[in-house]
Amino acid sequence: MLKDGEKGAVLQRDKESYAIVPHFPLGLADPQILRNIADVAEKYGAALKITSASRIAIVGLKEEDIDSAWEQIGTDPGAAVGACVRSVKACPGSTFCRLGKQDSIALAQELDKRYHGFSLPAKFKMGVSGCINQCAENCIKDLAFTGKADGWVIQVGGNGGSRPALAQELVSGVSTEDALEITERILTFYKDHAKKMDRMSRVISREGIDSLKKAVLG
């Protein structure tokens, strides 16, 4: 029996079958990969589920079929489980949406490139929204970016789950370049202060938002 995350597979409720979740950065999909996924699902009698993180889970695979399924799909696994940075969630932003104030796609692509699957004390979710409507659900992300006319608003400490918390504003009017630099400092602070399985909200509750601001903003 595989451990959760091994070969990109997640054991299902029946304790016999597995789900695999190909990585679609920001929910952007290549048509050929979509065809491959459909072919795999049909070949192995699996179900397809669009996840809340804009991925496609292939559910109901047998352990012996997982390697060949990945080979046929032709893409990398998504970080769907474990203590790491999960797939970055992003809205269409100024690339596609008439309401977008900032390019959420460009920022989220760089965040995903740098940090997707990055090992941390607990799961860590990021959201990038191009305007104040926050379609990437910024309020419940460990780290989130909201686009305004003068730059990005950075929020920290949101999460769902059994102990929900709303994200707090850290700084506003930030350029994309500075947002990436601040992200690196935030993750360093988090790694330095988090206990095992601590979400960002617990670290902020224990250390204080002012301590975080001083560490990452100077």
C-alpha positions as CSV (number, residue, x, y, z in Angstrom):
1,M,0.0,0.0,0.0
2,L,1.3,3.4,-1.0
3,K,1.7,6.3,1.5
4,D,-0.3,9.4,0.8
5,G,1.7,11.5,-1.7
6,E,3.9,8.6,-2.9
7,K,3.8,8.5,-6.7
8,G,1.5,11.4,-6.4
9,A,-1.3,9.1,-5.2
10,V,-3.8,9.6,-2.4
11,L,-5.5,6.5,-0.8
12,Q,-9.3,6.7,-1.0
13,R,-12.0,5.9,1.5
14,D,-12.3,2.3,0.4
15,K,-8.6,1.7,1.4
16,E,-8.1,0.0,-1.9
17,S,-8.2,2.6,-4.7
18,Y,-6.2,5.8,-5.3
19,A,-6.6,9.3,-6.7
20,I,-3.9,11.1,-8.6
21,V,-4.0,14.9,-9.3
22,P,-2.0,16.3,-12.2
23,H,-0.6,19.7,-11.7
24,F,-2.3,22.6,-13.6
25,P,-0.6,25.8,-12.5
26,L,-3.3,28.4,-11.8
27,G,-5.9,26.1,-13.4
28,L,-4.5,26.7,-16.9
29,A,-4.8,23.5,-18.9
30,D,-3.2,22.2,-22.1
31,P,-5.8,20.7,-24.4
32,Q,-3.7,17.6,-25.1
33,I,-3.2,16.9,-21.4
34,L,-7.0,17.1,-20.9
35,R,-7.4,14.5,-23.7
36,N,-4.9,12.3,-22.0
37,I,-6.7,12.6,-18.7
38,A,-10.0,11.6,-20.3
39,D,-8.3,8.7,-22.0
40,V,-6.8,7.5,-18.7
41,A,-10.1,7.7,-16.9
42,E,-11.9,5.7,-19.6
43,K,-9.1,3.1,-19.8
44,Y,-9.0,2.4,-16.1
45,G,-12.7,3.0,-15.3
46,A,-11.9,6.0,-13.0
47,A,-14.0,9.1,-12.2
48,L,-12.9,12.7,-12.7
49,K,-13.4,15.4,-10.1
50,I,-12.7,19.1,-10.5
51,T,-11.1,20.1,-7.2
52,S,-11.4,23.4,-5.2
53,A,-7.8,24.1,-6.2
54,S,-8.7,24.1,-10.0
55,R,-7.1,20.7,-10.6
56,I,-8.6,17.5,-12.0
57,A,-8.5,14.5,-9.7
58,I,-8.6,11.0,-11.3
59,V,-10.3,8.9,-8.7
60,G,-10.5,5.1,-8.5
61,L,-7.2,3.9,-9.8
62,K,-5.6,0.6,-8.7
63,E,-2.1,0.8,-7.3
64,E,-0.7,-1.3,-10.2
65,D,-2.1,1.2,-12.7
66,I,-0.7,4.4,-11.2
67,D,2.7,4.4,-13.0
68,S,1.3,3.8,-16.4
69,A,-1.5,6.4,-15.8
70,W,1.1,9.0,-15.1
71,E,3.1,8.0,-18.1
72,Q,0.0,8.4,-20.4
73,I,-1.0,11.7,-18.8
74,G,2.4,13.3,-19.4
75,T,2.4,15.9,-16.6
76,D,3.7,16.3,-13.1
77,P,1.7,15.5,-9.9
78,G,0.1,18.4,-8.0
79,A,1.0,18.9,-4.4
80,A,-2.4,17.8,-3.1
81,V,-1.3,16.4,0.3
82,G,1.4,16.9,2.8
83,A,3.2,19.7,4.6
84,C,4.1,21.9,1.7
85,V,3.0,24.8,-0.5
86,R,0.0,23.6,-2.4
87,S,-1.0,24.7,-5.9
88,V,-1.4,28.5,-6.1
89,K,-4.9,29.7,-6.7
90,A,-5.4,32.6,-9.1
91,C,-8.2,34.6,-10.7
92,P,-8.0,35.7,-14.4
93,G,-6.7,39.1,-13.4
94,S,-5.9,41.9,-15.9
95,T,-4.8,39.2,-18.4
96,F,-8.4,38.2,-19.1
97,C,-10.9,40.1,-16.8
98,R,-12.1,43.6,-17.3
99,L,-12.1,44.2,-13.5
100,G,-8.5,43.2,-13.1
101,K,-6.2,45.9,-11.6
102,Q,-3.0,43.8,-11.5
103,D,-1.7,40.8,-13.5
104,S,-2.6,38.0,-11.1
105,I,-1.6,35.3,-13.7
106,A,2.0,36.5,-14.0
107,L,2.5,36.8,-10.2
108,A,0.9,33.5,-9.5
109,Q,2.9,31.7,-12.2
110,E,6.1,32.9,-10.6
111,L,4.9,31.9,-7.1
112,D,3.9,28.5,-8.4
113,K,7.2,28.1,-10.2
114,R,9.2,29.0,-7.1
115,Y,7.2,27.3,-4.4
116,H,4.8,24.6,-5.5
117,G,5.6,21.5,-3.4
118,F,8.1,23.5,-1.2
119,S,8.4,21.6,2.1
120,L,7.1,23.5,5.2
121,P,5.9,22.7,8.7
122,A,2.3,22.4,7.5
123,K,0.3,22.8,4.4
124,F,0.5,26.4,3.0
125,K,-2.0,27.9,0.6
126,M,-1.5,31.0,-1.6
127,G,-4.1,33.0,-3.5
128,V,-3.7,35.8,-6.0
129,S,-6.6,38.0,-7.0
130,G,-6.4,40.8,-9.6
131,C,-9.0,43.0,-7.9
132,I,-10.8,43.6,-4.6
133,N,-13.4,41.0,-5.4
134,Q,-10.8,38.4,-4.4
135,C,-12.1,35.5,-6.5
136,A,-9.0,33.5,-5.3
137,E,-10.6,33.4,-1.8
138,N,-7.8,35.5,-0.4
139,C,-9.4,35.7,3.1
140,I,-8.7,32.0,3.8
141,K,-5.2,31.7,2.4
142,D,-2.0,31.6,4.4
143,L,-0.6,34.1,2.0
144,A,-2.6,36.2,-0.4
145,F,-2.2,39.1,-2.9
146,T,-5.0,41.5,-3.9
147,G,-4.5,43.8,-6.9
148,K,-5.3,47.5,-6.6
149,A,-4.5,50.4,-8.9
150,D,-1.4,51.3,-6.9
151,G,-0.1,47.7,-6.5
152,W,-0.6,44.6,-4.4
153,V,-2.1,44.3,-1.0
154,I,-0.4,41.4,0.9
155,Q,-2.5,39.4,3.4
156,V,-1.4,36.7,5.8
157,G,-2.8,34.1,8.2
158,G,-6.1,33.0,6.6
159,N,-7.3,29.4,6.6
160,G,-10.4,27.2,6.6
161,G,-10.6,23.9,8.5
162,S,-11.6,23.2,12.1
163,R,-10.0,26.4,13.3
164,P,-10.8,28.9,10.6
165,A,-9.1,32.3,10.5
166,L,-9.4,35.4,8.3
167,A,-6.2,36.8,6.7
168,Q,-4.9,40.1,8.0
169,E,-3.4,42.9,5.8
170,L,0.4,43.1,6.1
171,V,1.2,45.8,3.6
172,S,-0.3,47.6,0.5
173,G,0.9,49.4,-2.6
174,V,3.5,46.7,-3.3
175,S,5.1,46.1,-6.8
176,T,5.2,42.6,-8.2
177,E,9.0,42.5,-7.7
178,D,8.7,43.6,-4.1
179,A,5.8,41.1,-3.5
180,L,8.1,38.2,-4.5
181,E,10.9,39.4,-2.2
182,I,8.4,39.8,0.7
183,T,7.1,36.4,0.0
184,E,10.5,34.9,0.5
185,R,10.9,36.7,3.8
186,I,7.4,35.6,5.0
187,L,8.2,32.0,4.3
188,T,11.5,32.3,6.1
189,F,9.7,33.8,9.1
190,Y,7.1,31.0,9.0
191,K,9.7,28.2,8.8
192,D,11.7,29.8,11.7
193,H,8.7,30.1,14.0
194,A,6.2,27.4,13.1
195,K,5.8,24.2,15.1
196,K,4.9,21.0,13.3
197,M,1.4,21.4,11.7
198,D,1.1,25.1,12.6
199,R,-0.7,27.0,10.0
200,M,0.4,30.6,9.4
201,S,-2.5,31.9,11.5
202,R,-1.2,30.1,14.6
203,V,2.2,31.5,14.1
204,I,0.8,35.0,13.9
205,S,-1.4,34.4,16.9
206,R,1.7,33.3,18.9
207,E,4.3,35.7,17.6
208,G,2.1,38.7,16.8
209,I,1.5,40.5,13.5
210,D,3.8,43.3,14.5
211,S,6.7,40.8,14.9
212,L,6.0,39.5,11.4
213,K,5.9,43.0,9.9
214,K,9.2,43.9,11.6
215,A,10.8,40.8,10.2
216,V,9.7,41.1,6.6
217,L,9.2,44.8,6.1
218,G,12.0,46.2,8.4
